[in-house]
Amino acid sequence: SPPVCGNELLEEGEECDCDSPANCQDRCCNAATCKLTPGSQCNYGECCDQCKFKKARTVCRIARGDWNDDYCTGKSSDCPWNH
C-alpha cells in the first residue's frame, strides 16, 4: 500500500512523519508533506540535536564491558556500532 503522511509511521518516500498538521509538535518536520523543514538535516536519533546532525566524534553510546564508546559520524542521525 502507498505511504500515508500523518500516520506517525516513517514509510518509503517520507523523511519524517509527526502526525497530522494539527497535532505535529516537531519543528524539524513539515507535517503536511512528511519532509524535513528547510535547513533541517534530521528530526530524531541519538545523533540529532535541534534538527541538525551532531558533530563527528560526539559520543552517542557510552562504553560497556569490552566495548568502546560509539560516536556520531556527523553525517547521520543514527548512532553506529563502532566496536
PyMOL Python script that loads the backbone (N, CA, C, O; Angstrom):
from pymol import cmd

cmd.read_pdbstr("""\
ATOM      1  N   SER A   1       0.839  -1.189   0.000  1.00  0.00           N
ATOM      2  CA  SER A   1       0.000   0.000   0.000  1.00  0.00           C
ATOM      3  C   SER A   1       0.882   1.249   0.000  1.00  0.00           C
ATOM      4  O   SER A   1       2.003   1.207   0.507  1.00  0.00           O
ATOM      5  N   PRO A   2       0.403   2.339  -0.550  1.00  0.00           N
ATOM      6  CA  PRO A   2       1.206   3.571  -0.614  1.00  0.00           C
ATOM      7  C   PRO A   2       1.396   4.179   0.773  1.00  0.00           C
ATOM      8  O   PRO A   2       0.582   3.955   1.669  1.00  0.00           O
ATOM      9  N   PRO A   3       2.475   4.953   0.951  1.00  0.00           N
ATOM     10  CA  PRO A   3       2.691   5.599   2.246  1.00  0.00           C
ATOM     11  C   PRO A   3       1.574   6.595   2.566  1.00  0.00           C
ATOM     12  O   PRO A   3       0.993   7.208   1.671  1.00  0.00           O
ATOM     13  N   VAL A   4       1.292   6.739   3.847  1.00  0.00           N
ATOM     14  CA  VAL A   4       0.263   7.665   4.307  1.00  0.00           C
ATOM     15  C   VAL A   4       0.930   8.704   5.198  1.00  0.00           C
ATOM     16  O   VAL A   4       1.383   8.388   6.297  1.00  0.00           O
ATOM     17  N   CYS A   5       0.989   9.934   4.725  1.00  0.00           N
ATOM     18  CA  CYS A   5       1.579  11.016   5.509  1.00  0.00           C
ATOM     19  C   CYS A   5       0.629  11.386   6.642  1.00  0.00           C
ATOM     20  O   CYS A   5      -0.556  11.629   6.414  1.00  0.00           O
ATOM     21  N   GLY A   6       1.158  11.426   7.867  1.00  0.00           N
ATOM     22  CA  GLY A   6       0.348  11.813   9.012  1.00  0.00           C
ATOM     23  C   GLY A   6      -0.048  10.665   9.916  1.00  0.00           C
ATOM     24  O   GLY A   6      -0.826  10.852  10.851  1.00  0.00           O
ATOM     25  N   ASN A   7       0.492   9.443   9.642  1.00  0.00           N
ATOM     26  CA  ASN A   7       0.135   8.299  10.485  1.00  0.00           C
ATOM     27  C   ASN A   7       1.214   7.963  11.519  1.00  0.00           C
ATOM     28  O   ASN A   7       1.127   6.937  12.193  1.00  0.00           O
ATOM     29  N   GLU A   8       2.212   8.810  11.644  1.00  0.00           N
ATOM     30  CA  GLU A   8       3.316   8.651  12.598  1.00  0.00           C
ATOM     31  C   GLU A   8       4.187   7.425  12.333  1.00  0.00           C
ATOM     32  O   GLU A   8       4.901   6.964  13.224  1.00  0.00           O
ATOM     33  N   LEU A   9       4.129   6.900  11.118  1.00  0.00           N
ATOM     34  CA  LEU A   9       4.998   5.798  10.699  1.00  0.00           C
ATOM     35  C   LEU A   9       5.882   6.300   9.570  1.00  0.00           C
ATOM     36  O   LEU A   9       5.379   6.840   8.585  1.00  0.00           O
ATOM     37  N   LEU A  10       7.190   6.131   9.698  1.00  0.00           N
ATOM     38  CA  LEU A  10       8.109   6.560   8.647  1.00  0.00           C
ATOM     39  C   LEU A  10       8.083   5.519   7.539  1.00  0.00           C
ATOM     40  O   LEU A  10       8.536   4.389   7.721  1.00  0.00           O
ATOM     41  N   GLU A  11       7.550   5.913   6.396  1.00  0.00           N
ATOM     42  CA  GLU A  11       7.376   4.992   5.281  1.00  0.00           C
ATOM     43  C   GLU A  11       8.198   5.457   4.084  1.00  0.00           C
ATOM     44  O   GLU A  11       8.725   6.570   4.073  1.00  0.00           O
ATOM     45  N   GLU A  12       8.300   4.596   3.082  1.00  0.00           N
ATOM     46  CA  GLU A  12       9.093   4.893   1.895  1.00  0.00           C
ATOM     47  C   GLU A  12       8.688   6.239   1.295  1.00  0.00           C
ATOM     48  O   GLU A  12       7.506   6.519   1.100  1.00  0.00           O
ATOM     49  N   GLY A  13       9.698   7.064   1.007  1.00  0.00           N
ATOM     50  CA  GLY A  13       9.461   8.369   0.410  1.00  0.00           C
ATOM     51  C   GLY A  13       9.283   9.489   1.427  1.00  0.00           C
ATOM     52  O   GLY A  13       9.305  10.664   1.062  1.00  0.00           O
ATOM     53  N   GLU A  14       9.107   9.137   2.701  1.00  0.00           N
ATOM     54  CA  GLU A  14       8.950  10.143   3.749  1.00  0.00           C
ATOM     55  C   GLU A  14      10.285  10.384   4.449  1.00  0.00           C
ATOM     56  O   GLU A  14      11.049   9.445   4.672  1.00  0.00           O
ATOM     57  N   GLU A  15      10.562  11.621   4.791  1.00  0.00           N
ATOM     58  CA  GLU A  15      11.751  11.960   5.579  1.00  0.00           C
ATOM     59  C   GLU A  15      11.416  12.009   7.067  1.00  0.00           C
ATOM     60  O   GLU A  15      12.291  11.866   7.921  1.00  0.00           O
ATOM     61  N   CYS A  16      10.139  12.212   7.356  1.00  0.00           N
ATOM     62  CA  CYS A  16       9.650  12.279   8.731  1.00  0.00           C
ATOM     63  C   CYS A  16       8.139  12.095   8.680  1.00  0.00           C
ATOM     64  O   CYS A  16       7.532  12.234   7.618  1.00  0.00           O
ATOM     65  N   ASP A  17       7.534  11.784   9.814  1.00  0.00           N
ATOM     66  CA  ASP A  17       6.076  11.676   9.895  1.00  0.00           C
ATOM     67  C   ASP A  17       5.684  11.917  11.344  1.00  0.00           C
ATOM     68  O   ASP A  17       5.822  11.032  12.189  1.00  0.00           O
ATOM     69  N   CYS A  18       5.202  13.098  11.623  1.00  0.00           N
ATOM     70  CA  CYS A  18       4.968  13.526  13.011  1.00  0.00           C
ATOM     71  C   CYS A  18       3.495  13.722  13.333  1.00  0.00           C
ATOM     72  O   CYS A  18       3.157  14.573  14.156  1.00  0.00           O
ATOM     73  N   ASP A  19       2.615  12.957  12.706  1.00  0.00           N
ATOM     74  CA  ASP A  19       1.181  13.056  12.959  1.00  0.00           C
ATOM     75  C   ASP A  19       0.578  14.097  12.012  1.00  0.00           C
ATOM     76  O   ASP A  19       1.249  14.569  11.094  1.00  0.00           O
ATOM     77  N   SER A  20      -0.648  14.440  12.230  1.00  0.00           N
ATOM     78  CA  SER A  20      -1.341  15.395  11.358  1.00  0.00           C
ATOM     79  C   SER A  20      -0.801  16.806  11.588  1.00  0.00           C
ATOM     80  O   SER A  20      -0.232  17.085  12.643  1.00  0.00           O
ATOM     81  N   PRO A  21      -0.975  17.700  10.609  1.00  0.00           N
ATOM     82  CA  PRO A  21      -0.511  19.081  10.798  1.00  0.00           C
ATOM     83  C   PRO A  21      -1.071  19.735  12.069  1.00  0.00           C
ATOM     84  O   PRO A  21      -0.391  20.555  12.686  1.00  0.00           O
ATOM     85  N   ALA A  22      -2.282  19.389  12.459  1.00  0.00           N
ATOM     86  CA  ALA A  22      -2.886  19.980  13.658  1.00  0.00           C
ATOM     87  C   ALA A  22      -2.228  19.472  14.940  1.00  0.00           C
ATOM     88  O   ALA A  22      -2.222  20.172  15.953  1.00  0.00           O
ATOM     89  N   ASN A  23      -1.673  18.259  14.900  1.00  0.00           N
ATOM     90  CA  ASN A  23      -1.116  17.646  16.111  1.00  0.00           C
ATOM     91  C   ASN A  23       0.401  17.599  16.163  1.00  0.00           C
ATOM     92  O   ASN A  23       0.969  17.336  17.223  1.00  0.00           O
ATOM     93  N   CYS A  24       1.069  17.847  15.046  1.00  0.00           N
ATOM     94  CA  CYS A  24       2.534  17.730  14.995  1.00  0.00           C
ATOM     95  C   CYS A  24       3.195  18.811  15.849  1.00  0.00           C
ATOM     96  O   CYS A  24       2.893  19.996  15.710  1.00  0.00           O
ATOM     97  N   GLN A  25       4.089  18.393  16.722  1.00  0.00           N
ATOM     98  CA  GLN A  25       4.828  19.321  17.580  1.00  0.00           C
ATOM     99  C   GLN A  25       6.308  19.380  17.194  1.00  0.00           C
ATOM    100  O   GLN A  25       7.118  19.929  17.941  1.00  0.00           O
ATOM    101  N   ASP A  26       6.663  18.826  16.046  1.00  0.00           N
ATOM    102  CA  ASP A  26       8.061  18.693  15.630  1.00  0.00           C
ATOM    103  C   ASP A  26       8.431  19.802  14.652  1.00  0.00           C
ATOM    104  O   ASP A  26       7.973  19.796  13.509  1.00  0.00           O
ATOM    105  N   ARG A  27       9.254  20.753  15.088  1.00  0.00           N
ATOM    106  CA  ARG A  27       9.622  21.882  14.220  1.00  0.00           C
ATOM    107  C   ARG A  27      10.556  21.464  13.089  1.00  0.00           C
ATOM    108  O   ARG A  27      10.765  22.234  12.152  1.00  0.00           O
ATOM    109  N   CYS A  28      11.120  20.265  13.156  1.00  0.00           N
ATOM    110  CA  CYS A  28      12.026  19.778  12.112  1.00  0.00           C
ATOM    111  C   CYS A  28      11.266  19.134  10.953  1.00  0.00           C
ATOM    112  O   CYS A  28      11.835  18.922   9.882  1.00  0.00           O
ATOM    113  N   CYS A  29       9.996  18.825  11.157  1.00  0.00           N
ATOM    114  CA  CYS A  29       9.213  18.071  10.174  1.00  0.00           C
ATOM    115  C   CYS A  29       8.013  18.876   9.694  1.00  0.00           C
ATOM    116  O   CYS A  29       7.277  19.446  10.498  1.00  0.00           O
ATOM    117  N   ASN A  30       7.820  18.920   8.377  1.00  0.00           N
ATOM    118  CA  ASN A  30       6.631  19.522   7.785  1.00  0.00           C
ATOM    119  C   ASN A  30       5.555  18.438   7.757  1.00  0.00           C
ATOM    120  O   ASN A  30       5.626  17.513   6.948  1.00  0.00           O
ATOM    121  N   ALA A  31       4.574  18.549   8.625  1.00  0.00           N
ATOM    122  CA  ALA A  31       3.554  17.512   8.764  1.00  0.00           C
ATOM    123  C   ALA A  31       2.682  17.365   7.523  1.00  0.00           C
ATOM    124  O   ALA A  31       2.113  16.297   7.300  1.00  0.00           O
ATOM    125  N   ALA A  32       2.566  18.400   6.724  1.00  0.00           N
ATOM    126  CA  ALA A  32       1.729  18.344   5.524  1.00  0.00           C
ATOM    127  C   ALA A  32       2.386  17.549   4.402  1.00  0.00           C
ATOM    128  O   ALA A  32       1.701  16.937   3.582  1.00  0.00           O
ATOM    129  N   THR A  33       3.733  17.561   4.371  1.00  0.00           N
ATOM    130  CA  THR A  33       4.449  16.896   3.279  1.00  0.00           C
ATOM    131  C   THR A  33       5.254  15.683   3.735  1.00  0.00           C
ATOM    132  O   THR A  33       5.704  14.893   2.907  1.00  0.00           O
ATOM    133  N   CYS A  34       5.438  15.531   5.042  1.00  0.00           N
ATOM    134  CA  CYS A  34       6.293  14.480   5.614  1.00  0.00           C
ATOM    135  C   CYS A  34       7.727  14.599   5.101  1.00  0.00           C
ATOM    136  O   CYS A  34       8.413  13.601   4.881  1.00  0.00           O
ATOM    137  N   LYS A  35       8.157  15.840   4.918  1.00  0.00           N
ATOM    138  CA  LYS A  35       9.543  16.151   4.556  1.00  0.00           C
ATOM    139  C   LYS A  35      10.132  17.023   5.658  1.00  0.00           C
ATOM    140  O   LYS A  35       9.404  17.714   6.370  1.00  0.00           O
ATOM    141  N   LEU A  36      11.444  16.987   5.792  1.00  0.00           N
ATOM    142  CA  LEU A  36      12.104  17.841   6.769  1.00  0.00           C
ATOM    143  C   LEU A  36      11.909  19.305   6.394  1.00  0.00           C
ATOM    144  O   LEU A  36      11.835  19.642   5.212  1.00  0.00           O
ATOM    145  N   THR A  37      11.826  20.164   7.386  1.00  0.00           N
ATOM    146  CA  THR A  37      11.676  21.591   7.132  1.00  0.00           C
ATOM    147  C   THR A  37      12.975  22.142   6.536  1.00  0.00           C
ATOM    148  O   THR A  37      14.038  21.560   6.751  1.00  0.00           O
ATOM    149  N   PRO A  38      12.912  23.249   5.795  1.00  0.00           N
ATOM    150  CA  PRO A  38      14.119  23.810   5.178  1.00  0.00           C
ATOM    151  C   PRO A  38      15.230  24.036   6.211  1.00  0.00           C
ATOM    152  O   PRO A  38      15.000  24.623   7.269  1.00  0.00           O
ATOM    153  N   GLY A  39      16.421  23.565   5.889  1.00  0.00           N
ATOM    154  CA  GLY A  39      17.570  23.704   6.771  1.00  0.00           C
ATOM    155  C   GLY A  39      17.741  22.562   7.760  1.00  0.00           C
ATOM    156  O   GLY A  39      18.791  22.442   8.392  1.00  0.00           O
ATOM    157  N   SER A  40      16.719  21.721   7.903  1.00  0.00           N
ATOM    158  CA  SER A  40      16.808  20.595   8.837  1.00  0.00           C
ATOM    159  C   SER A  40      17.506  19.410   8.181  1.00  0.00           C
ATOM    160  O   SER A  40      17.307  19.136   6.997  1.00  0.00           O
ATOM    161  N   GLN A  41      18.324  18.714   8.961  1.00  0.00           N
ATOM    162  CA  GLN A  41      19.004  17.510   8.494  1.00  0.00           C
ATOM    163  C   GLN A  41      18.357  16.250   9.059  1.00  0.00           C
ATOM    164  O   GLN A  41      18.490  15.168   8.487  1.00  0.00           O
ATOM    165  N   CYS A  42      17.657  16.393  10.182  1.00  0.00           N
ATOM    166  CA  CYS A  42      17.088  15.241  10.869  1.00  0.00           C
ATOM    167  C   CYS A  42      15.997  15.721  11.816  1.00  0.00           C
ATOM    168  O   CYS A  42      15.862  16.917  12.072  1.00  0.00           O
ATOM    169  N   ASN A  43      15.220  14.771  12.332  1.00  0.00           N
ATOM    170  CA  ASN A  43      14.228  15.136  13.345  1.00  0.00           C
ATOM    171  C   ASN A  43      14.219  14.174  14.528  1.00  0.00           C
ATOM    172  O   ASN A  43      13.433  14.350  15.459  1.00  0.00           O
ATOM    173  N   TYR A  44      15.073  13.171  14.504  1.00  0.00           N
ATOM    174  CA  TYR A  44      15.157  12.239  15.622  1.00  0.00           C
ATOM    175  C   TYR A  44      16.494  11.517  15.550  1.00  0.00           C
ATOM    176  O   TYR A  44      17.227  11.644  14.568  1.00  0.00           O
ATOM    177  N   GLY A  45      16.803  10.770  16.582  1.00  0.00           N
ATOM    178  CA  GLY A  45      18.005   9.941  16.594  1.00  0.00           C
ATOM    179  C   GLY A  45      19.009  10.401  17.624  1.00  0.00           C
ATOM    180  O   GLY A  45      19.022  11.563  18.031  1.00  0.00           O
ATOM    181  N   GLU A  46      19.846   9.476  18.038  1.00  0.00           N
ATOM    182  CA  GLU A  46      20.851   9.764  19.057  1.00  0.00           C
ATOM    183  C   GLU A  46      21.878  10.790  18.582  1.00  0.00           C
ATOM    184  O   GLU A  46      22.545  11.427  19.397  1.00  0.00           O
ATOM    185  N   CYS A  47      22.002  10.949  17.271  1.00  0.00           N
ATOM    186  CA  CYS A  47      22.974  11.903  16.720  1.00  0.00           C
ATOM    187  C   CYS A  47      22.282  13.089  16.051  1.00  0.00           C
ATOM    188  O   CYS A  47      22.836  13.706  15.142  1.00  0.00           O
ATOM    189  N   CYS A  48      21.070  13.402  16.505  1.00  0.00           N
ATOM    190  CA  CYS A  48      20.315  14.559  16.011  1.00  0.00           C
ATOM    191  C   CYS A  48      20.044  15.486  17.182  1.00  0.00           C
ATOM    192  O   CYS A  48      19.575  15.053  18.234  1.00  0.00           O
ATOM    193  N   ASP A  49      20.342  16.764  16.995  1.00  0.00           N
ATOM    194  CA  ASP A  49      20.096  17.755  18.036  1.00  0.00           C
ATOM    195  C   ASP A  49      19.583  19.030  17.386  1.00  0.00           C
ATOM    196  O   ASP A  49      20.283  19.646  16.582  1.00  0.00           O
ATOM    197  N   GLN A  50      18.384  19.420  17.725  1.00  0.00           N
ATOM    198  CA  GLN A  50      17.770  20.630  17.187  1.00  0.00           C
ATOM    199  C   GLN A  50      17.805  20.654  15.658  1.00  0.00           C
ATOM    200  O   GLN A  50      18.197  21.650  15.050  1.00  0.00           O
ATOM    201  N   CYS A  51      17.394  19.560  15.058  1.00  0.00           N
ATOM    202  CA  CYS A  51      17.231  19.407  13.601  1.00  0.00           C
ATOM    203  C   CYS A  51      18.549  19.280  12.838  1.00  0.00           C
ATOM    204  O   CYS A  51      18.538  19.269  11.607  1.00  0.00           O
ATOM    205  N   LYS A  52      19.664  19.185  13.522  1.00  0.00           N
ATOM    206  CA  LYS A  52      20.976  19.081  12.867  1.00  0.00           C
ATOM    207  C   LYS A  52      21.699  17.831  13.354  1.00  0.00           C
ATOM    208  O   LYS A  52      21.496  17.383  14.483  1.00  0.00           O
ATOM    209  N   PHE A  53      22.554  17.268  12.478  1.00  0.00           N
ATOM    210  CA  PHE A  53      23.393  16.153  12.891  1.00  0.00           C
ATOM    211  C   PHE A  53      24.383  16.638  13.940  1.00  0.00           C
ATOM    212  O   PHE A  53      24.955  17.720  13.806  1.00  0.00           O
ATOM    213  N   LYS A  54      24.585  15.845  14.975  1.00  0.00           N
ATOM    214  CA  LYS A  54      25.624  16.173  15.948  1.00  0.00           C
ATOM    215  C   LYS A  54      26.980  16.055  15.268  1.00  0.00           C
ATOM    216  O   LYS A  54      27.135  15.318  14.295  1.00  0.00           O
ATOM    217  N   LYS A  55      27.952  16.782  15.784  1.00  0.00           N
ATOM    218  CA  LYS A  55      29.288  16.784  15.195  1.00  0.00           C
ATOM    219  C   LYS A  55      29.922  15.400  15.267  1.00  0.00           C
ATOM    220  O   LYS A  55      29.650  14.622  16.182  1.00  0.00           O
ATOM    221  N   ALA A  56      30.770  15.109  14.287  1.00  0.00           N
ATOM    222  CA  ALA A  56      31.528  13.858  14.281  1.00  0.00           C
ATOM    223  C   ALA A  56      32.320  13.742  15.579  1.00  0.00           C
ATOM    224  O   ALA A  56      32.814  14.733  16.117  1.00  0.00           O
ATOM    225  N   ARG A  57      32.426  12.534  16.060  1.00  0.00           N
ATOM    226  CA  ARG A  57      33.161  12.190  17.287  1.00  0.00           C
ATOM    227  C   ARG A  57      32.415  12.591  18.559  1.00  0.00           C
ATOM    228  O   ARG A  57      32.996  12.553  19.644  1.00  0.00           O
ATOM    229  N   THR A  58      31.134  12.975  18.450  1.00  0.00           N
ATOM    230  CA  THR A  58      30.313  13.180  19.638  1.00  0.00           C
ATOM    231  C   THR A  58      29.906  11.804  20.155  1.00  0.00           C
ATOM    232  O   THR A  58      29.367  10.997  19.397  1.00  0.00           O
ATOM    233  N   VAL A  59      30.154  11.526  21.427  1.00  0.00           N
ATOM    234  CA  VAL A  59      29.798  10.218  21.988  1.00  0.00           C
ATOM    235  C   VAL A  59      28.278  10.071  21.988  1.00  0.00           C
ATOM    236  O   VAL A  59      27.560  10.937  22.486  1.00  0.00           O
ATOM    237  N   CYS A  60      27.801   8.965  21.425  1.00  0.00           N
ATOM    238  CA  CYS A  60      26.362   8.712  21.405  1.00  0.00           C
ATOM    239  C   CYS A  60      25.997   7.445  22.171  1.00  0.00           C
ATOM    240  O   CYS A  60      24.823   7.208  22.455  1.00  0.00           O
ATOM    241  N   ARG A  61      26.988   6.634  22.504  1.00  0.00           N
ATOM    242  CA  ARG A  61      26.760   5.438  23.311  1.00  0.00           C
ATOM    243  C   ARG A  61      28.010   5.203  24.144  1.00  0.00           C
ATOM    244  O   ARG A  61      29.103   5.052  23.598  1.00  0.00           O
ATOM    245  N   ILE A  62      27.855   5.171  25.457  1.00  0.00           N
ATOM    246  CA  ILE A  62      28.976   5.004  26.381  1.00  0.00           C
ATOM    247  C   ILE A  62      29.450   3.551  26.372  1.00  0.00           C
ATOM    248  O   ILE A  62      28.652   2.622  26.251  1.00  0.00           O
ATOM    249  N   ALA A  63      30.764   3.378  26.503  1.00  0.00           N
ATOM    250  CA  ALA A  63      31.368   2.043  26.515  1.00  0.00           C
ATOM    251  C   ALA A  63      30.776   1.184  27.629  1.00  0.00           C
ATOM    252  O   ALA A  63      30.440   1.673  28.708  1.00  0.00           O
ATOM    253  N   ARG A  64      30.661  -0.109  27.334  1.00  0.00           N
ATOM    254  CA  ARG A  64      30.223  -1.097  28.323  1.00  0.00           C
ATOM    255  C   ARG A  64      31.097  -2.329  28.180  1.00  0.00           C
ATOM    256  O   ARG A  64      31.318  -2.818  27.072  1.00  0.00           O
ATOM    257  N   GLY A  65      31.586  -2.820  29.280  1.00  0.00           N
ATOM    258  CA  GLY A  65      32.397  -4.033  29.239  1.00  0.00           C
ATOM    259  C   GLY A  65      33.595  -3.866  28.330  1.00  0.00           C
ATOM    260  O   GLY A  65      34.386  -2.937  28.495  1.00  0.00           O
ATOM    261  N   ASP A  66      33.728  -4.768  27.370  1.00  0.00           N
ATOM    262  CA  ASP A  66      34.848  -4.749  26.428  1.00  0.00           C
ATOM    263  C   ASP A  66      34.602  -3.813  25.246  1.00  0.00           C
ATOM    264  O   ASP A  66      35.498  -3.629  24.422  1.00  0.00           O
ATOM    265  N   TRP A  67      33.428  -3.222  25.143  1.00  0.00           N
ATOM    266  CA  TRP A  67      33.103  -2.362  24.009  1.00  0.00           C
ATOM    267  C   TRP A  67      33.616  -0.957  24.233  1.00  0.00           C
ATOM    268  O   TRP A  67      33.710  -0.495  25.370  1.00  0.00           O
ATOM    269  N   ASN A  68      33.946  -0.284  23.161  1.00  0.00           N
ATOM    270  CA  ASN A  68      34.382   1.116  23.203  1.00  0.00           C
ATOM    271  C   ASN A  68      33.176   2.041  23.078  1.00  0.00           C
ATOM    272  O   ASN A  68      32.081   1.604  22.723  1.00  0.00           O
ATOM    273  N   ASP A  69      33.387   3.323  23.372  1.00  0.00           N
ATOM    274  CA  ASP A  69      32.342   4.318  23.124  1.00  0.00           C
ATOM    275  C   ASP A  69      31.979   4.306  21.642  1.00  0.00           C
ATOM    276  O   ASP A  69      32.819   4.010  20.792  1.00  0.00           O
ATOM    277  N   ASP A  70      30.728   4.629  21.340  1.00  0.00           N
ATOM    278  CA  ASP A  70      30.299   4.805  19.957  1.00  0.00           C
ATOM    279  C   ASP A  70      30.120   6.295  19.705  1.00  0.00           C
ATOM    280  O   ASP A  70      29.702   7.038  20.593  1.00  0.00           O
ATOM    281  N   TYR A  71      30.441   6.723  18.491  1.00  0.00           N
ATOM    282  CA  TYR A  71      30.473   8.146  18.148  1.00  0.00           C
ATOM    283  C   TYR A  71      29.599   8.452  16.942  1.00  0.00           C
ATOM    284  O   TYR A  71      29.464   7.633  16.033  1.00  0.00           O
ATOM    285  N   CYS A  72      29.013   9.631  16.946  1.00  0.00           N
ATOM    286  CA  CYS A  72      28.285  10.125  15.778  1.00  0.00           C
ATOM    287  C   CYS A  72      29.277  10.350  14.635  1.00  0.00           C
ATOM    288  O   CYS A  72      30.455  10.628  14.857  1.00  0.00           O
ATOM    289  N   THR A  73      28.769  10.224  13.410  1.00  0.00           N
ATOM    290  CA  THR A  73      29.623  10.416  12.233  1.00  0.00           C
ATOM    291  C   THR A  73      29.606  11.856  11.737  1.00  0.00           C
ATOM    292  O   THR A  73      30.501  12.270  11.000  1.00  0.00           O
ATOM    293  N   GLY A  74      28.594  12.621  12.137  1.00  0.00           N
ATOM    294  CA  GLY A  74      28.419  13.971  11.617  1.00  0.00           C
ATOM    295  C   GLY A  74      27.648  13.989  10.310  1.00  0.00           C
ATOM    296  O   GLY A  74      27.399  15.055   9.747  1.00  0.00           O
ATOM    297  N   LYS A  75      27.263  12.792   9.815  1.00  0.00           N
ATOM    298  CA  LYS A  75      26.575  12.684   8.527  1.00  0.00           C
ATOM    299  C   LYS A  75      25.251  11.936   8.628  1.00  0.00           C
ATOM    300  O   LYS A  75      24.587  11.709   7.617  1.00  0.00           O
ATOM    301  N   SER A  76      24.865  11.551   9.846  1.00  0.00           N
ATOM    302  CA  SER A  76      23.651  10.773  10.050  1.00  0.00           C
ATOM    303  C   SER A  76      23.112  11.034  11.451  1.00  0.00           C
ATOM    304  O   SER A  76      23.850  11.448  12.346  1.00  0.00           O
ATOM    305  N   SER A  77      21.818  10.786  11.631  1.00  0.00           N
ATOM    306  CA  SER A  77      21.221  10.919  12.959  1.00  0.00           C
ATOM    307  C   SER A  77      21.335   9.628  13.761  1.00  0.00           C
ATOM    308  O   SER A  77      21.033   9.603  14.954  1.00  0.00           O
ATOM    309  N   ASP A  78      21.771   8.559  13.104  1.00  0.00           N
ATOM    310  CA  ASP A  78      21.917   7.267  13.774  1.00  0.00           C
ATOM    311  C   ASP A  78      23.242   7.171  14.514  1.00  0.00           C
ATOM    312  O   ASP A  78      24.234   7.779  14.113  1.00  0.00           O
ATOM    313  N   CYS A  79      23.250   6.402  15.597  1.00  0.00           N
ATOM    314  CA  CYS A  79      24.473   6.138  16.357  1.00  0.00           C
ATOM    315  C   CYS A  79      25.008   4.780  15.905  1.00  0.00           C
ATOM    316  O   CYS A  79      24.424   3.749  16.240  1.00  0.00           O
ATOM    317  N   PRO A  80      26.104   4.760  15.154  1.00  0.00           N
ATOM    318  CA  PRO A  80      26.616   3.489  14.632  1.00  0.00           C
ATOM    319  C   PRO A  80      27.310   2.669  15.714  1.00  0.00           C
ATOM    320  O   PRO A  80      27.819   3.215  16.693  1.00  0.00           O
ATOM    321  N   TRP A  81      27.323   1.383  15.530  1.00  0.00           N
ATOM    322  CA  TRP A  81      28.083   0.489  16.405  1.00  0.00           C
ATOM    323  C   TRP A  81      29.504   0.478  15.884  1.00  0.00           C
ATOM    324  O   TRP A  81      29.759  -0.047  14.800  1.00  0.00           O
ATOM    325  N   ASN A  82      30.437   1.050  16.635  1.00  0.00           N
ATOM    326  CA  ASN A  82      31.819   1.208  16.174  1.00  0.00           C
ATOM    327  C   ASN A  82      32.768   0.132  16.668  1.00  0.00           C
ATOM    328  O   ASN A  82      33.936   0.119  16.278  1.00  0.00           O
ATOM    329  N   HIS A  83      32.297  -0.763  17.511  1.00  0.00           N
ATOM    330  CA  HIS A  83      33.227  -1.736  18.077  1.00  0.00           C
ATOM    331  C   HIS A  83      33.351  -2.975  17.229  1.00  0.00           C
ATOM    332  O   HIS A  83      34.100  -3.889  17.576  1.00  0.00           O
TER     333      HIS A  83
END
""", "prot")
cmd.dss("prot")
cmd.show_as("cartoon", "prot")
cmd.util.cbc("prot")
cmd.orient("prot")
